[in-house]
Amino acid sequence: MALRPDSYFVLNDRYKIPVIGFGTYAPEPYTKEQAEESVKVAIEVGYRHLDGAFMYGNEVEVGKGINSKIADGTVKRGDVFYTGKLWNNNHSPERVRPALEHSLKDLQLDYMDLFIIHCPVDFQPGDNPLPTDENGKPIFHNTDIRDTWKAMEVCKDAGLVRSIGVSNFNRRQLELILNMPGLKYKPVCNQVECHIYLNQSKLLEFCKSHDIVLVAYGVLGTSRAEGWIDQDSPRVLEDPVLNTVAKKLDRSPAQVTMRYLMQRGIVALAKSFSPERIKQNFQVFDFELSDEDMKALDGANKNFRYLTLDSWKEHPKYPFHDEY
């Protein structure tokens, strides 16, 4: 598959999504200012796809980074593909558009390129993004996801966003939207955890059959943020098979795992706060993995998930009970 720095996949609404994206999630100890600086570096290096979210808490700074690179002539607004996300407390239909408008105001952008439902699990509607009861348990809500989707469609029709999609949805949840009466727009993508230990082959096959692009987060094995990720979990970038392929090609394990996903037709999101690493992670267009390499990396799959969202397991729409 011929891939270039300006390569993209065509979405089912005919807009284009760059095959490689820069993640803007900045867990502690990173500061919001570091997120702004890393966005600037990423754009200078060549990234044109930036993946953000309200819940990351840094859309103001990410917007500053984008707008400074527009102001200095590095890019035009039309060159940048920005993804934002609808958080779990805003699934009620009347809260969807205000949530999107809030993010646009923080970003100082007129529209988003892609707005996705962050997770099928939803919380008590309100201004607290993580509502909990007296025992510290999340306060859940159960909006019909199809009603949330209809509100997303309205945002697209209003010109606030070009494309709409979902994240962390399983096959059954995708089918609920795909089969809903009066569906106007199919989800263009499903953003999910995906790497050599969780290669999502069945979900990928399903999504491709419905012209839905799979977008991968956690491609390097996640940020290992405490409180979300088991600190004793295996490290993708230390995998022996991956390192054997990387050594043979004189590439970094990160470059190989990203290339592996892109050659399977998956959008790869990478995140870093090191300018050198940001640059290195983008250098995935001047080599190709052979069929033999791809097969070897397929064999590394363990169906192992880093982000299990255990405290949300009791929610009726918890997505990871299903095989895919």
C-alpha positions as CSV (number, residue, x, y, z in Angstrom):
1,M,0.0,0.0,0.0
2,A,1.6,3.3,-1.1
3,L,1.4,5.7,1.8
4,R,2.7,9.3,1.7
5,P,2.8,12.0,4.4
6,D,-0.4,13.5,2.8
7,S,-2.2,10.2,2.4
8,Y,-5.8,9.9,3.6
9,F,-8.7,7.6,3.7
10,V,-12.0,8.7,2.2
11,L,-14.9,8.7,4.7
12,N,-18.4,7.5,3.8
13,D,-19.5,11.2,3.6
14,R,-16.7,11.9,1.1
15,Y,-14.6,14.0,3.4
16,K,-11.0,12.8,3.9
17,I,-9.2,11.8,7.1
18,P,-5.4,11.8,7.2
19,V,-4.0,8.3,7.8
20,I,-1.8,9.5,10.7
21,G,-2.9,11.7,13.6
22,F,-1.4,13.4,16.6
23,G,-3.1,12.7,20.0
24,T,-3.5,15.7,22.3
25,Y,-4.3,13.9,25.6
26,A,-1.9,15.2,28.2
27,P,-2.1,13.2,31.5
28,E,-0.3,14.4,34.6
29,P,2.5,15.4,35.0
30,Y,2.3,17.1,31.6
31,T,0.9,20.6,31.6
32,K,-1.7,22.2,29.3
33,E,1.1,24.5,28.0
34,Q,3.1,21.4,26.9
35,A,0.0,20.2,25.0
36,E,0.0,23.6,23.1
37,E,3.7,23.4,22.3
38,S,3.5,19.8,21.2
39,V,0.6,20.7,18.8
40,K,2.8,23.4,17.3
41,V,5.7,20.9,16.8
42,A,3.4,18.3,15.3
43,I,2.1,20.7,12.7
44,E,5.6,21.9,11.9
45,V,6.7,18.3,11.5
46,G,3.8,17.6,9.1
47,Y,0.9,16.2,11.1
48,R,-2.4,17.6,9.7
49,H,-4.7,15.5,11.8
50,L,-5.1,16.4,15.5
51,D,-7.2,14.3,17.9
52,G,-8.6,16.1,20.9
53,A,-11.5,15.9,23.3
54,F,-13.4,18.1,25.8
55,M,-12.5,15.6,28.5
56,Y,-8.7,16.1,27.9
57,G,-9.2,19.5,29.5
58,N,-6.9,21.3,27.1
59,E,-8.9,22.4,24.1
60,V,-8.1,26.0,24.8
61,E,-4.4,25.3,24.6
62,V,-4.7,22.9,21.6
63,G,-6.7,25.7,19.8
64,K,-4.0,28.2,20.6
65,G,-1.4,25.8,19.1
66,I,-3.5,25.3,15.9
67,N,-4.3,29.0,15.5
68,S,-0.7,30.1,16.0
69,K,0.4,27.8,13.1
70,I,-2.5,29.2,10.9
71,A,-1.5,32.8,11.9
72,D,2.2,32.3,11.0
73,G,1.3,30.8,7.6
74,T,2.5,27.2,8.3
75,V,-1.0,25.9,7.5
76,K,-4.5,27.1,6.5
77,R,-7.6,26.1,8.4
78,G,-8.6,23.8,5.6
79,D,-5.2,21.9,5.9
80,V,-6.0,20.9,9.5
81,F,-8.3,18.0,10.4
82,Y,-9.5,18.4,14.0
83,T,-11.4,15.6,15.9
84,G,-13.3,16.5,19.1
85,K,-15.5,14.3,21.3
86,L,-18.8,14.4,23.1
87,W,-18.3,13.4,26.7
88,N,-20.5,11.0,28.7
89,N,-22.4,13.7,30.6
90,N,-23.7,15.2,27.4
91,H,-25.5,12.3,25.7
92,S,-29.0,13.8,26.3
93,P,-30.0,15.2,22.9
94,E,-30.5,18.8,24.2
95,R,-26.9,18.8,25.5
96,V,-25.1,17.7,22.3
97,R,-25.0,20.9,20.4
98,P,-24.1,23.1,23.4
99,A,-21.3,20.7,24.2
100,L,-20.0,21.0,20.6
101,E,-20.3,24.8,20.6
102,H,-18.5,24.9,24.0
103,S,-15.5,23.0,22.5
104,L,-15.5,25.2,19.3
105,K,-15.4,28.3,21.5
106,D,-12.5,27.0,23.5
107,L,-10.7,26.0,20.3
108,Q,-11.5,29.3,18.6
109,L,-12.5,27.3,15.5
110,D,-15.7,27.8,13.4
111,Y,-16.2,24.1,12.8
112,M,-14.8,20.7,13.7
113,D,-13.8,18.3,11.0
114,L,-15.0,15.3,13.0
115,F,-17.1,15.1,16.2
116,I,-17.5,11.7,17.8
117,I,-19.3,10.2,20.7
118,H,-16.4,9.5,23.1
119,C,-18.0,6.4,24.7
120,P,-21.4,4.6,24.6
121,V,-21.5,4.8,28.4
122,D,-23.3,7.9,29.6
123,F,-23.5,9.6,32.9
124,Q,-26.0,11.8,34.8
125,P,-26.7,14.8,32.5
126,G,-25.2,18.0,34.0
127,D,-22.1,20.1,34.2
128,N,-20.1,17.6,36.3
129,P,-18.2,15.4,33.8
130,L,-17.6,12.7,36.4
131,P,-20.6,12.6,38.7
132,T,-20.3,10.2,41.6
133,D,-22.6,9.1,44.5
134,E,-21.7,9.1,48.2
135,N,-19.7,5.9,47.7
136,G,-17.6,7.4,44.9
137,K,-19.4,5.3,42.2
138,P,-20.2,6.9,38.9
139,I,-23.8,8.1,38.5
140,F,-25.0,6.5,35.3
141,H,-27.7,7.5,32.9
142,N,-29.1,5.5,30.0
143,T,-30.0,7.8,27.1
144,D,-31.0,5.9,23.9
145,I,-27.8,6.2,21.9
146,R,-30.0,6.7,18.7
147,D,-31.4,9.9,20.2
148,T,-27.8,11.1,20.8
149,W,-27.0,10.2,17.2
150,K,-29.9,12.2,15.9
151,A,-28.6,15.2,17.8
152,M,-25.2,14.6,16.2
153,E,-26.8,14.6,12.8
154,V,-28.4,18.0,13.5
155,C,-25.0,19.4,14.3
156,K,-23.7,18.2,11.0
157,D,-26.6,19.8,9.2
158,A,-26.0,23.1,11.0
159,G,-22.4,23.2,9.6
160,L,-20.8,23.0,13.0
161,V,-19.0,19.8,12.1
162,R,-18.3,18.1,8.8
163,S,-18.3,14.5,9.8
164,I,-19.7,12.6,12.8
165,G,-18.6,9.3,14.2
166,V,-18.2,7.2,17.4
167,S,-15.6,5.8,19.7
168,N,-15.3,2.7,21.9
169,F,-18.4,1.2,20.3
170,N,-18.8,-2.6,19.8
171,R,-20.4,-4.2,16.8
172,R,-23.8,-4.4,18.4
173,Q,-23.8,-0.7,19.3
174,L,-22.7,0.2,15.8
175,E,-25.6,-1.9,14.4
176,L,-28.1,-0.1,16.6
177,I,-27.2,3.2,14.8
178,L,-26.8,1.6,11.3
179,N,-30.3,0.0,11.6
180,M,-32.1,2.9,13.2
181,P,-35.2,4.2,11.4
182,G,-34.6,7.5,9.6
183,L,-30.8,7.3,9.8
184,K,-29.5,10.3,7.8
185,Y,-25.7,9.8,8.2
186,K,-23.8,6.7,9.1
187,P,-20.9,7.0,11.5
188,V,-17.8,7.7,9.4
189,C,-15.5,6.1,12.0
190,N,-15.1,4.1,15.2
191,Q,-12.1,5.2,17.3
192,V,-11.0,2.3,19.4
193,E,-7.9,1.0,21.3
194,C,-5.9,-0.9,18.7
195,H,-2.2,-2.1,18.7
196,I,-0.4,-5.4,18.1
197,Y,-1.7,-6.9,21.3
198,L,-5.3,-5.9,20.4
199,N,-5.4,-5.9,16.6
200,Q,-9.2,-5.7,16.4
201,S,-9.3,-7.9,13.3
202,K,-13.0,-8.8,13.6
203,L,-14.2,-5.3,14.4
204,L,-12.1,-4.0,11.5
205,E,-13.7,-6.4,9.1
206,F,-17.1,-5.4,10.3
207,C,-16.4,-1.7,10.0
208,K,-14.9,-2.1,6.5
209,S,-18.0,-3.9,5.4
210,H,-20.1,-0.9,6.4
211,D,-17.6,1.7,5.0
212,I,-16.7,2.9,8.5
213,V,-13.0,3.8,9.1
214,L,-11.3,2.3,12.2
215,V,-9.2,4.9,14.0
216,A,-6.7,3.5,16.5
217,Y,-5.7,5.0,19.9
218,G,-3.2,3.5,22.3
219,V,-1.2,2.3,19.3
220,L,2.1,2.4,21.3
221,G,0.5,0.7,24.3
222,T,-1.3,3.8,25.8
223,S,0.1,6.5,28.1
224,R,-0.1,4.1,31.1
225,A,-2.0,6.9,33.0
226,E,-2.3,5.8,36.7
227,G,-5.8,5.2,37.7
228,W,-6.8,4.2,34.2
229,I,-4.2,1.6,33.3
230,D,-2.7,-1.4,35.2
231,Q,0.9,-0.4,35.7
232,D,2.0,-4.1,35.5
233,S,0.6,-4.6,32.1
234,P,2.9,-5.8,29.3
235,R,4.6,-3.1,27.1
236,V,3.8,-3.1,23.4
237,L,7.1,-1.4,22.5
238,E,9.1,-4.1,24.3
239,D,7.4,-7.0,22.4
240,P,10.1,-9.4,21.0
241,V,8.4,-9.9,17.6
242,L,7.9,-6.2,17.1
243,N,11.5,-5.5,18.0
244,T,12.8,-8.2,15.7
245,V,10.9,-6.6,12.7
246,A,12.1,-3.1,13.8
247,K,15.7,-4.2,14.1
248,K,15.6,-5.9,10.6
249,L,14.2,-2.7,9.1
250,D,16.4,-0.4,11.2
251,R,13.3,1.4,12.5
252,S,11.9,2.1,15.9
253,P,9.3,-0.2,17.4
254,A,6.9,2.7,17.4
255,Q,7.4,3.4,13.7
256,V,6.8,-0.3,12.9
257,T,3.6,-0.6,15.0
258,M,2.1,2.5,13.4
259,R,3.0,1.4,9.9
260,Y,1.4,-2.0,10.7
261,L,-1.9,-0.4,11.5
262,M,-1.8,2.0,8.5
263,Q,-1.1,-0.8,6.0
264,R,-4.3,-2.5,7.4
265,G,-6.3,0.5,6.5
266,I,-6.5,1.9,10.0
267,V,-5.8,5.5,11.0
268,A,-3.0,5.6,13.6
269,L,-3.0,8.2,16.4
270,A,0.3,8.8,18.1
271,K,1.1,11.0,21.1
272,S,4.3,12.4,22.5
273,F,5.7,15.5,24.2
274,S,9.2,15.0,23.0
275,P,9.9,17.0,19.8
276,E,12.4,14.3,18.6
277,R,9.8,11.5,19.2
278,I,7.0,13.5,17.5
279,K,9.2,13.8,14.5
280,Q,10.3,10.2,14.6
281,N,6.7,8.9,14.9
282,F,5.8,10.8,11.7
283,Q,8.6,9.1,9.7
284,V,6.6,6.1,8.7
285,F,6.2,6.8,5.0
286,D,9.6,5.8,3.5
287,F,9.5,2.0,4.3
288,E,7.0,-0.8,4.0
289,L,6.2,-3.9,5.9
290,S,6.3,-7.1,3.9
291,D,3.5,-9.7,4.0
292,E,5.8,-11.8,6.2
293,D,6.3,-8.9,8.6
294,M,2.6,-8.2,8.7
295,K,1.9,-11.9,9.4
296,A,4.5,-12.0,12.2
297,L,2.9,-8.9,13.8
298,D,-0.6,-10.4,13.4
299,G,0.7,-13.3,15.5
300,A,1.5,-11.0,18.4
301,N,-2.2,-10.4,19.1
302,K,-3.4,-11.3,22.6
303,N,-6.8,-9.6,22.6
304,F,-5.3,-7.6,25.5
305,R,-7.0,-4.3,26.4
306,Y,-5.2,-1.6,28.4
307,L,-8.2,0.6,28.9
308,T,-10.8,-1.6,30.5
309,L,-12.9,1.1,32.2
310,D,-13.7,-1.3,35.0
311,S,-15.6,1.1,37.1
312,W,-18.1,1.4,34.3
313,K,-18.8,-2.3,33.9
314,E,-22.2,-2.2,35.5
315,H,-23.5,0.3,32.9
316,P,-25.9,-1.4,30.4
317,K,-24.0,0.1,27.5
318,Y,-20.5,-1.0,28.7
319,P,-18.9,-1.9,25.4
320,F,-16.3,-4.5,26.3
321,H,-18.4,-7.4,27.4
322,D,-18.8,-8.4,23.8
323,E,-16.1,-10.1,21.9
324,Y,-16.0,-7.1,19.5
